[in-house]
């Protein structure tokens, strides 16, 4: 059963160039483990400097496989520093497809 994950990232104000570069690398690493980034949203209202990532995964086990791939990557120490510098708070929630979504949509 497909599992969806929403990751809400409350970011510190500042230059996001390094954060965005790290996120591109992160996406590549975890997608190789079954994650699929459906979309990423950068808020333009509400709390600015907030990003929301919506992911799909074939199962909850893919979440752990993705985290393991990140932690064991040679890039991880540098990635972790850049993410820690940019992210003030992260909230992760998991869910399944709601029954009211029209057929044929993700």
C-alpha positions, 0 to 999 in steps of 0.5 A: 500500500502506498504511504504518503509523507508530508515534511514541513520545513520551517527554515531560517531566513537567509540565502537558500542556495546551499539548502536547495543544492543539498535538497537536490542531492537528498532527493536523488539519494532517497528516491533510489530507495523507493521514495518519490517526491511528488511536489515541494512547495515554498510558501508565499503566504502564512509563515514565510521561509516554510517548505512543504515536501510531499512524498510517496513511498511503496511502504513504511519500510522505504522510509527507513531505507531512505534514512539509512541511505542518507546516513551512510552516504559519504556526503552526509556529514556536509549535508547534515551541516547545511540542513542544520544551518537552514532548518529551524524545525521539521514536522513529518507526518505519514498517511494513506490516500483518502477515499475522496480523491478522484480515481486516476490522481496520485 
